Amino acid sequence: MILGAVHEVMTAMATRLSLSIAPFETVRDHVEGVPDLVFRWNSPWKASPDRKLRARARYVADEDGFGRSTVEFVNVDGLRVESSPIRAPVWVEDYQRSARTLSWFTGSCVVFSPYAVRRIGFIGEPQFICVSREDGSLQLDEAPEPDYPDPV
């Protein structure tokens, strides 16, 4: 769907500028021949304060024109768990801006703002995502309510 729209715009521009559309057709044929081609971007890992866990933000551009973000956790034994997808922007710059908000809130919880849009700032509430290790597995855990000071 997105590929079709981009292809139409690019071939229209090429025609208007008297350029050959053959290279655009070649690229489209190549991309359509690749199964499950999606754009993904992962942030660098951030270690927990006790260094027993690492977390990173992961992004994917979906066919509906929106991005989806998740937070992936891994422990020292290599066990991994990933949060449920959260709607996110679709531009790499916004992925990078959003990923910079990922920080450790406690030894097992991160805070993360998945929707960071250029020029606008952050949209939506920060997400608190926690993990626990039980019975030899790494699991998503209920995030505690943040303890914000009362407004004066």
C-alpha positions, 0 to 999 in steps of 0.5 A: 500500500505505501510502496504503491503510493510512493511509486506513483508519486515518484513516477509522476515526478519523473515524468514531469521532469522528463526522466526515465521511469525505468529505474523506478520500475526496476526498484519496485519489481525488486522490492515487491519480490522480497517477502515480508519487507518491512522497515525496522529500527532498534535503539541501542541497549540500555543497561539497568542500574544493577546491570542484570537487565538490558532494554531497548526500543524497537520500531517497525513501520506498518502498512497502515502508515503508522509505526509500532514500538515495543520495548525488548528486555534481555537478562544476563542469561539471554532470556528475552521478552517484548512488550505489546506494540504501542502506536508510534510515528513512522519517521526514523528521526522520531524513532531516535527521538523517542528512543532517547526517552527510554530510561530505567525507572527502577531496577526492573522498570523502564519509562518510555515515551513512544510518540515523540514527534519533531517540532511538536514534542511528546504526545501521550503519556509515558509508558511504564513497562516492567519485567520480573524473573520467575520460574526461570523465565523473564516475564512482563510485570504490572508496572507500578503507578508512578509516585508523582508529588501532589501539585501545589 
